[in-house]
Amino acid sequence: MLRLPPSVLHDTATAALAELLVAVKAEPSASVSVDVSALQRFDSTALAVLLELRRAALQAGKTVALQGVPQRLRDLADLYGIAELLPSQA
């Protein structure tokens, strides 16, 4: 399972994304789970990271599902109209 760091802001997004992209490529499963529960400090940049991660996974023939999504992040995804692009696992 991949994990988002506690903080994903503009100045940390590139490094976080780079690590996640390596992990997606190395993931043997066709379904990639991303634990978002540690995320505490974020802005819309976190959504950009997750969307790019999703894009990379789809290009590799994989799907992405999020776990432990904070309500604030859900609200932000709803606000931008992209919540359906970032499905959560129950």
Backbone as XML, in Angstrom:
<?xml version="1.0"?>
<chain id="A" units="angstrom">
  <residue number="1" name="MET">
    <atom name="N" x="0.843" y="-1.177" z="0.000"/>
    <atom name="CA" x="0.000" y="0.000" z="0.000"/>
    <atom name="C" x="0.889" y="1.241" z="0.000"/>
  </residue>
  <residue number="2" name="LEU">
    <atom name="N" x="0.527" y="2.191" z="-0.855"/>
    <atom name="CA" x="1.240" y="3.458" z="-0.895"/>
    <atom name="C" x="0.684" y="4.367" z="0.183"/>
  </residue>
  <residue number="3" name="ARG">
    <atom name="N" x="1.501" y="5.325" z="0.636"/>
    <atom name="CA" x="1.063" y="6.245" z="1.684"/>
    <atom name="C" x="1.441" y="7.675" z="1.320"/>
  </residue>
  <residue number="4" name="LEU">
    <atom name="N" x="0.475" y="8.570" z="1.486"/>
    <atom name="CA" x="0.749" y="9.988" z="1.335"/>
    <atom name="C" x="1.401" y="10.484" z="2.615"/>
  </residue>
  <residue number="5" name="PRO">
    <atom name="N" x="2.351" y="11.392" z="2.517"/>
    <atom name="CA" x="2.973" y="11.942" z="3.731"/>
    <atom name="C" x="1.992" y="12.859" z="4.470"/>
  </residue>
  <residue number="6" name="PRO">
    <atom name="N" x="2.317" y="13.247" z="5.698"/>
    <atom name="CA" x="1.425" y="14.116" z="6.476"/>
    <atom name="C" x="1.211" y="15.506" z="5.867"/>
  </residue>
  <residue number="7" name="SER">
    <atom name="N" x="2.152" y="15.945" z="5.047"/>
    <atom name="CA" x="2.045" y="17.278" z="4.460"/>
    <atom name="C" x="2.290" y="17.204" z="2.956"/>
  </residue>
  <residue number="8" name="VAL">
    <atom name="N" x="1.325" y="17.705" z="2.191"/>
    <atom name="CA" x="1.491" y="17.826" z="0.738"/>
    <atom name="C" x="1.050" y="19.239" z="0.367"/>
  </residue>
  <residue number="9" name="LEU">
    <atom name="N" x="2.045" y="20.080" z="0.239"/>
    <atom name="CA" x="1.837" y="21.474" z="-0.148"/>
    <atom name="C" x="2.677" y="21.740" z="-1.386"/>
  </residue>
  <residue number="10" name="HIS">
    <atom name="N" x="2.566" y="22.912" z="-1.928"/>
    <atom name="CA" x="3.260" y="23.254" z="-3.173"/>
    <atom name="C" x="4.753" y="22.930" z="-3.112"/>
  </residue>
  <residue number="11" name="ASP">
    <atom name="N" x="5.401" y="23.226" z="-1.997"/>
    <atom name="CA" x="6.854" y="23.033" z="-1.908"/>
    <atom name="C" x="7.281" y="21.587" z="-1.672"/>
  </residue>
  <residue number="12" name="THR">
    <atom name="N" x="6.363" y="20.697" z="-1.327"/>
    <atom name="CA" x="6.708" y="19.296" z="-1.084"/>
    <atom name="C" x="6.082" y="18.346" z="-2.099"/>
  </residue>
  <residue number="13" name="ALA">
    <atom name="N" x="5.240" y="18.854" z="-2.950"/>
    <atom name="CA" x="4.468" y="18.002" z="-3.855"/>
    <atom name="C" x="5.339" y="17.239" z="-4.847"/>
  </residue>
  <residue number="14" name="THR">
    <atom name="N" x="6.331" y="17.876" z="-5.403"/>
    <atom name="CA" x="7.164" y="17.228" z="-6.416"/>
    <atom name="C" x="7.876" y="16.008" z="-5.845"/>
  </residue>
  <residue number="15" name="ALA">
    <atom name="N" x="8.424" y="16.152" z="-4.660"/>
    <atom name="CA" x="9.124" y="15.031" z="-4.028"/>
    <atom name="C" x="8.150" y="13.909" z="-3.668"/>
  </residue>
  <residue number="16" name="ALA">
    <atom name="N" x="7.003" y="14.272" z="-3.130"/>
    <atom name="CA" x="6.006" y="13.264" z="-2.771"/>
    <atom name="C" x="5.537" y="12.515" z="-4.008"/>
  </residue>
  <residue number="17" name="LEU">
    <atom name="N" x="5.273" y="13.238" z="-5.075"/>
    <atom name="CA" x="4.812" y="12.614" z="-6.309"/>
    <atom name="C" x="5.877" y="11.690" z="-6.884"/>
  </residue>
  <residue number="18" name="ALA">
    <atom name="N" x="7.115" y="12.113" z="-6.881"/>
    <atom name="CA" x="8.199" y="11.288" z="-7.425"/>
    <atom name="C" x="8.271" y="9.942" z="-6.706"/>
  </residue>
  <residue number="19" name="GLU">
    <atom name="N" x="8.176" y="9.945" z="-5.395"/>
    <atom name="CA" x="8.203" y="8.704" z="-4.620"/>
    <atom name="C" x="6.997" y="7.826" z="-4.945"/>
  </residue>
  <residue number="20" name="LEU">
    <atom name="N" x="5.830" y="8.438" z="-5.040"/>
    <atom name="CA" x="4.616" y="7.686" z="-5.335"/>
    <atom name="C" x="4.644" y="7.073" z="-6.734"/>
  </residue>
  <residue number="21" name="LEU">
    <atom name="N" x="5.178" y="7.795" z="-7.696"/>
    <atom name="CA" x="5.240" y="7.277" z="-9.055"/>
    <atom name="C" x="6.152" y="6.057" z="-9.147"/>
  </residue>
  <residue number="22" name="VAL">
    <atom name="N" x="7.258" y="6.099" z="-8.436"/>
    <atom name="CA" x="8.152" y="4.935" z="-8.385"/>
    <atom name="C" x="7.418" y="3.750" z="-7.768"/>
  </residue>
  <residue number="23" name="ALA">
    <atom name="N" x="6.689" y="4.009" z="-6.699"/>
    <atom name="CA" x="5.957" y="2.941" z="-6.007"/>
    <atom name="C" x="4.849" y="2.358" z="-6.879"/>
  </residue>
  <residue number="24" name="VAL">
    <atom name="N" x="4.162" y="3.200" z="-7.646"/>
    <atom name="CA" x="3.100" y="2.701" z="-8.535"/>
    <atom name="C" x="3.693" y="1.771" z="-9.583"/>
  </residue>
  <residue number="25" name="LYS">
    <atom name="N" x="4.799" y="2.160" z="-10.157"/>
    <atom name="CA" x="5.426" y="1.319" z="-11.179"/>
    <atom name="C" x="5.890" y="-0.013" z="-10.599"/>
  </residue>
  <residue number="26" name="ALA">
    <atom name="N" x="6.311" y="-0.001" z="-9.344"/>
    <atom name="CA" x="6.799" y="-1.220" z="-8.700"/>
    <atom name="C" x="5.674" y="-2.095" z="-8.156"/>
  </residue>
  <residue number="27" name="GLU">
    <atom name="N" x="4.484" y="-1.564" z="-8.045"/>
    <atom name="CA" x="3.346" y="-2.304" z="-7.486"/>
    <atom name="C" x="2.965" y="-3.453" z="-8.427"/>
  </residue>
  <residue number="28" name="PRO">
    <atom name="N" x="3.023" y="-4.700" z="-7.927"/>
    <atom name="CA" x="2.703" y="-5.836" z="-8.796"/>
    <atom name="C" x="1.200" y="-6.003" z="-9.061"/>
  </residue>
  <residue number="29" name="SER">
    <atom name="N" x="0.384" y="-5.485" z="-8.183"/>
    <atom name="CA" x="-1.061" y="-5.634" z="-8.310"/>
    <atom name="C" x="-1.626" y="-4.660" z="-9.341"/>
  </residue>
  <residue number="30" name="ALA">
    <atom name="N" x="-2.748" y="-5.047" z="-9.933"/>
    <atom name="CA" x="-3.433" y="-4.161" z="-10.881"/>
    <atom name="C" x="-4.265" y="-3.105" z="-10.166"/>
  </residue>
  <residue number="31" name="SER">
    <atom name="N" x="-4.419" y="-3.259" z="-8.858"/>
    <atom name="CA" x="-5.164" y="-2.298" z="-8.054"/>
    <atom name="C" x="-4.227" y="-1.703" z="-7.003"/>
  </residue>
  <residue number="32" name="VAL">
    <atom name="N" x="-4.052" y="-0.402" z="-7.062"/>
    <atom name="CA" x="-3.141" y="0.289" z="-6.158"/>
    <atom name="C" x="-3.941" y="0.997" z="-5.076"/>
  </residue>
  <residue number="33" name="SER">
    <atom name="N" x="-3.660" y="0.669" z="-3.830"/>
    <atom name="CA" x="-4.308" y="1.340" z="-2.696"/>
    <atom name="C" x="-3.376" y="2.425" z="-2.178"/>
  </residue>
  <residue number="34" name="VAL">
    <atom name="N" x="-3.969" y="3.584" z="-1.872"/>
    <atom name="CA" x="-3.189" y="4.710" z="-1.353"/>
    <atom name="C" x="-3.800" y="5.128" z="-0.021"/>
  </residue>
  <residue number="35" name="ASP">
    <atom name="N" x="-3.021" y="5.013" z="1.034"/>
    <atom name="CA" x="-3.453" y="5.429" z="2.374"/>
    <atom name="C" x="-3.223" y="6.927" z="2.499"/>
  </residue>
  <residue number="36" name="VAL">
    <atom name="N" x="-4.301" y="7.655" z="2.681"/>
    <atom name="CA" x="-4.245" y="9.115" z="2.757"/>
    <atom name="C" x="-4.455" y="9.593" z="4.202"/>
  </residue>
  <residue number="37" name="SER">
    <atom name="N" x="-4.618" y="8.659" z="5.132"/>
    <atom name="CA" x="-5.014" y="9.000" z="6.501"/>
    <atom name="C" x="-4.016" y="9.869" z="7.261"/>
  </residue>
  <residue number="38" name="ALA">
    <atom name="N" x="-2.738" y="9.832" z="6.898"/>
    <atom name="CA" x="-1.743" y="10.651" z="7.602"/>
    <atom name="C" x="-1.781" y="12.114" z="7.168"/>
  </residue>
  <residue number="39" name="LEU">
    <atom name="N" x="-2.438" y="12.392" z="6.059"/>
    <atom name="CA" x="-2.462" y="13.742" z="5.489"/>
    <atom name="C" x="-3.145" y="14.730" z="6.432"/>
  </residue>
  <residue number="40" name="GLN">
    <atom name="N" x="-2.384" y="15.733" z="6.856"/>
    <atom name="CA" x="-2.918" y="16.755" z="7.761"/>
    <atom name="C" x="-2.763" y="18.165" z="7.209"/>
  </residue>
  <residue number="41" name="ARG">
    <atom name="N" x="-1.643" y="18.440" z="6.577"/>
    <atom name="CA" x="-1.398" y="19.763" z="5.998"/>
    <atom name="C" x="-1.412" y="19.621" z="4.486"/>
  </residue>
  <residue number="42" name="PHE">
    <atom name="N" x="-2.383" y="20.256" z="3.846"/>
    <atom name="CA" x="-2.476" y="20.146" z="2.396"/>
    <atom name="C" x="-3.294" y="21.289" z="1.840"/>
  </residue>
  <residue number="43" name="ASP">
    <atom name="N" x="-3.167" y="21.443" z="0.537"/>
    <atom name="CA" x="-3.999" y="22.378" z="-0.215"/>
    <atom name="C" x="-4.382" y="21.667" z="-1.511"/>
  </residue>
  <residue number="44" name="SER">
    <atom name="N" x="-4.809" y="22.398" z="-2.494"/>
    <atom name="CA" x="-5.245" y="21.765" z="-3.735"/>
    <atom name="C" x="-4.099" y="21.031" z="-4.439"/>
  </residue>
  <residue number="45" name="THR">
    <atom name="N" x="-2.888" y="21.307" z="-4.054"/>
    <atom name="CA" x="-1.741" y="20.598" z="-4.612"/>
    <atom name="C" x="-1.840" y="19.102" z="-4.335"/>
  </residue>
  <residue number="46" name="ALA">
    <atom name="N" x="-2.394" y="18.723" z="-3.200"/>
    <atom name="CA" x="-2.557" y="17.302" z="-2.872"/>
    <atom name="C" x="-3.466" y="16.628" z="-3.896"/>
  </residue>
  <residue number="47" name="LEU">
    <atom name="N" x="-4.486" y="17.338" z="-4.344"/>
    <atom name="CA" x="-5.358" y="16.783" z="-5.377"/>
    <atom name="C" x="-4.600" y="16.600" z="-6.690"/>
  </residue>
  <residue number="48" name="ALA">
    <atom name="N" x="-3.758" y="17.554" z="-7.016"/>
    <atom name="CA" x="-2.960" y="17.448" z="-8.238"/>
    <atom name="C" x="-2.035" y="16.236" z="-8.170"/>
  </residue>
  <residue number="49" name="VAL">
    <atom name="N" x="-1.447" y="15.998" z="-7.010"/>
    <atom name="CA" x="-0.577" y="14.838" z="-6.826"/>
    <atom name="C" x="-1.380" y="13.552" z="-7.019"/>
  </residue>
  <residue number="50" name="LEU">
    <atom name="N" x="-2.543" y="13.475" z="-6.413"/>
    <atom name="CA" x="-3.367" y="12.278" z="-6.523"/>
    <atom name="C" x="-3.859" y="12.058" z="-7.955"/>
  </residue>
  <residue number="51" name="LEU">
    <atom name="N" x="-4.194" y="13.127" z="-8.653"/>
    <atom name="CA" x="-4.638" y="12.990" z="-10.041"/>
    <atom name="C" x="-3.498" y="12.526" z="-10.948"/>
  </residue>
  <residue number="52" name="GLU">
    <atom name="N" x="-2.311" y="13.025" z="-10.715"/>
    <atom name="CA" x="-1.156" y="12.594" z="-11.507"/>
    <atom name="C" x="-0.808" y="11.141" z="-11.197"/>
  </residue>
  <residue number="53" name="LEU">
    <atom name="N" x="-0.938" y="10.767" z="-9.946"/>
    <atom name="CA" x="-0.719" y="9.378" z="-9.550"/>
    <atom name="C" x="-1.732" y="8.470" z="-10.254"/>
  </residue>
  <residue number="54" name="ARG">
    <atom name="N" x="-2.976" y="8.900" z="-10.290"/>
    <atom name="CA" x="-4.043" y="8.150" z="-10.972"/>
    <atom name="C" x="-3.727" y="8.012" z="-12.457"/>
  </residue>
  <residue number="55" name="ARG">
    <atom name="N" x="-3.305" y="9.108" z="-13.080"/>
    <atom name="CA" x="-2.973" y="9.097" z="-14.505"/>
    <atom name="C" x="-1.860" y="8.094" z="-14.790"/>
  </residue>
  <residue number="56" name="ALA">
    <atom name="N" x="-0.824" y="8.111" z="-13.968"/>
    <atom name="CA" x="0.303" y="7.191" z="-14.152"/>
    <atom name="C" x="-0.141" y="5.738" z="-13.963"/>
  </residue>
  <residue number="57" name="ALA">
    <atom name="N" x="-0.991" y="5.512" z="-12.978"/>
    <atom name="CA" x="-1.491" y="4.159" z="-12.740"/>
    <atom name="C" x="-2.320" y="3.672" z="-13.927"/>
  </residue>
  <residue number="58" name="LEU">
    <atom name="N" x="-3.190" y="4.521" z="-14.439"/>
    <atom name="CA" x="-4.015" y="4.143" z="-15.584"/>
    <atom name="C" x="-3.156" y="3.825" z="-16.806"/>
  </residue>
  <residue number="59" name="GLN">
    <atom name="N" x="-2.107" y="4.604" z="-17.007"/>
    <atom name="CA" x="-1.197" y="4.341" z="-18.125"/>
    <atom name="C" x="-0.506" y="2.994" z="-17.969"/>
  </residue>
  <residue number="60" name="ALA">
    <atom name="N" x="-0.318" y="2.570" z="-16.722"/>
    <atom name="CA" x="0.309" y="1.278" z="-16.441"/>
    <atom name="C" x="-0.720" y="0.152" z="-16.378"/>
  </residue>
  <residue number="61" name="GLY">
    <atom name="N" x="-1.984" y="0.470" z="-16.679"/>
    <atom name="CA" x="-3.038" y="-0.537" z="-16.660"/>
    <atom name="C" x="-3.518" y="-0.878" z="-15.261"/>
  </residue>
  <residue number="62" name="LYS">
    <atom name="N" x="-3.377" y="0.059" z="-14.349"/>
    <atom name="CA" x="-3.764" y="-0.165" z="-12.953"/>
    <atom name="C" x="-4.849" y="0.815" z="-12.537"/>
  </residue>
  <residue number="63" name="THR">
    <atom name="N" x="-5.541" y="0.470" z="-11.467"/>
    <atom name="CA" x="-6.525" y="1.376" z="-10.882"/>
    <atom name="C" x="-6.001" y="1.859" z="-9.540"/>
  </residue>
  <residue number="64" name="VAL">
    <atom name="N" x="-6.554" y="2.967" z="-9.069"/>
    <atom name="CA" x="-6.162" y="3.542" z="-7.775"/>
    <atom name="C" x="-7.407" y="3.707" z="-6.917"/>
  </residue>
  <residue number="65" name="ALA">
    <atom name="N" x="-7.291" y="3.336" z="-5.658"/>
    <atom name="CA" x="-8.363" y="3.562" z="-4.685"/>
    <atom name="C" x="-7.725" y="4.140" z="-3.428"/>
  </residue>
  <residue number="66" name="LEU">
    <atom name="N" x="-8.369" y="5.151" z="-2.875"/>
    <atom name="CA" x="-7.858" y="5.831" z="-1.687"/>
    <atom name="C" x="-8.463" y="5.250" z="-0.422"/>
  </residue>
  <residue number="67" name="GLN">
    <atom name="N" x="-7.689" y="5.257" z="0.645"/>
    <atom name="CA" x="-8.167" y="4.826" z="1.952"/>
    <atom name="C" x="-7.873" y="5.926" z="2.963"/>
  </residue>
  <residue number="68" name="GLY">
    <atom name="N" x="-8.785" y="6.096" z="3.900"/>
    <atom name="CA" x="-8.572" y="7.054" z="4.980"/>
    <atom name="C" x="-8.554" y="8.501" z="4.537"/>
  </residue>
  <residue number="69" name="VAL">
    <atom name="N" x="-9.410" y="8.842" z="3.601"/>
    <atom name="CA" x="-9.423" y="10.205" z="3.055"/>
    <atom name="C" x="-10.008" y="11.173" z="4.079"/>
  </residue>
  <residue number="70" name="PRO">
    <atom name="N" x="-9.242" y="12.209" z="4.466"/>
    <atom name="CA" x="-9.768" y="13.211" z="5.395"/>
    <atom name="C" x="-10.965" y="13.952" z="4.788"/>
  </residue>
  <residue number="71" name="GLN">
    <atom name="N" x="-11.902" y="14.310" z="5.620"/>
    <atom name="CA" x="-13.106" y="14.988" z="5.139"/>
    <atom name="C" x="-12.773" y="16.280" z="4.394"/>
  </residue>
  <residue number="72" name="ARG">
    <atom name="N" x="-11.780" y="17.019" z="4.855"/>
    <atom name="CA" x="-11.403" y="18.266" z="4.174"/>
    <atom name="C" x="-10.940" y="18.006" z="2.741"/>
  </residue>
  <residue number="73" name="LEU">
    <atom name="N" x="-10.242" y="16.892" z="2.541"/>
    <atom name="CA" x="-9.790" y="16.559" z="1.191"/>
    <atom name="C" x="-10.977" y="16.145" z="0.328"/>
  </residue>
  <residue number="74" name="ARG">
    <atom name="N" x="-11.909" y="15.397" z="0.903"/>
    <atom name="CA" x="-13.135" y="15.038" z="0.175"/>
    <atom name="C" x="-13.889" y="16.302" z="-0.241"/>
  </residue>
  <residue number="75" name="ASP">
    <atom name="N" x="-14.004" y="17.236" z="0.693"/>
    <atom name="CA" x="-14.708" y="18.484" z="0.411"/>
    <atom name="C" x="-14.024" y="19.261" z="-0.703"/>
  </residue>
  <residue number="76" name="LEU">
    <atom name="N" x="-12.702" y="19.283" z="-0.687"/>
    <atom name="CA" x="-11.952" y="19.996" z="-1.712"/>
    <atom name="C" x="-12.145" y="19.328" z="-3.075"/>
  </residue>
  <residue number="77" name="ALA">
    <atom name="N" x="-12.124" y="18.006" z="-3.109"/>
    <atom name="CA" x="-12.355" y="17.282" z="-4.367"/>
    <atom name="C" x="-13.765" y="17.543" z="-4.888"/>
  </residue>
  <residue number="78" name="ASP">
    <atom name="N" x="-14.735" y="17.589" z="-3.982"/>
    <atom name="CA" x="-16.114" y="17.917" z="-4.381"/>
    <atom name="C" x="-16.188" y="19.326" z="-4.952"/>
  </residue>
  <residue number="79" name="LEU">
    <atom name="N" x="-15.524" y="20.259" z="-4.301"/>
    <atom name="CA" x="-15.524" y="21.649" z="-4.743"/>
    <atom name="C" x="-14.978" y="21.777" z="-6.166"/>
  </residue>
  <residue number="80" name="TYR">
    <atom name="N" x="-13.921" y="21.037" z="-6.462"/>
    <atom name="CA" x="-13.317" y="21.082" z="-7.794"/>
    <atom name="C" x="-14.017" y="20.166" z="-8.796"/>
  </residue>
  <residue number="81" name="GLY">
    <atom name="N" x="-14.991" y="19.382" z="-8.332"/>
    <atom name="CA" x="-15.735" y="18.512" z="-9.224"/>
    <atom name="C" x="-14.961" y="17.294" z="-9.696"/>
  </residue>
  <residue number="82" name="ILE">
    <atom name="N" x="-14.024" y="16.819" z="-8.883"/>
    <atom name="CA" x="-13.195" y="15.686" z="-9.298"/>
    <atom name="C" x="-13.303" y="14.495" z="-8.347"/>
  </residue>
  <residue number="83" name="ALA">
    <atom name="N" x="-14.248" y="14.513" z="-7.445"/>
    <atom name="CA" x="-14.363" y="13.439" z="-6.449"/>
    <atom name="C" x="-14.505" y="12.065" z="-7.098"/>
  </residue>
  <residue number="84" name="GLU">
    <atom name="N" x="-15.226" y="11.987" z="-8.219"/>
    <atom name="CA" x="-15.416" y="10.696" z="-8.869"/>
    <atom name="C" x="-14.135" y="10.150" z="-9.483"/>
  </residue>
  <residue number="85" name="LEU">
    <atom name="N" x="-13.145" y="11.016" z="-9.688"/>
    <atom name="CA" x="-11.866" y="10.565" z="-10.235"/>
    <atom name="C" x="-10.958" y="9.957" z="-9.169"/>
  </residue>
  <residue number="86" name="LEU">
    <atom name="N" x="-11.310" y="10.153" z="-7.915"/>
    <atom name="CA" x="-10.496" y="9.667" z="-6.804"/>
    <atom name="C" x="-11.347" y="8.794" z="-5.881"/>
  </residue>
  <residue number="87" name="PRO">
    <atom name="N" x="-11.667" y="7.582" z="-6.337"/>
    <atom name="CA" x="-12.560" y="6.720" z="-5.541"/>
    <atom name="C" x="-11.899" y="6.249" z="-4.247"/>
  </residue>
  <residue number="88" name="SER">
    <atom name="N" x="-12.722" y="6.086" z="-3.242"/>
    <atom name="CA" x="-12.258" y="5.594" z="-1.938"/>
    <atom name="C" x="-12.695" y="4.160" z="-1.756"/>
  </residue>
  <residue number="89" name="GLN">
    <atom name="N" x="-11.882" y="3.427" z="-1.032"/>
    <atom name="CA" x="-12.242" y="2.067" z="-0.646"/>
    <atom name="C" x="-12.980" y="2.131" z="0.663"/>
  </residue>
  <residue number="90" name="ALA">
    <atom name="N" x="-13.933" y="1.241" z="0.848"/>
    <atom name="CA" x="-14.683" y="1.182" z="2.097"/>
    <atom name="C" x="-13.859" y="0.550" z="3.188"/>
  </residue>
</chain>
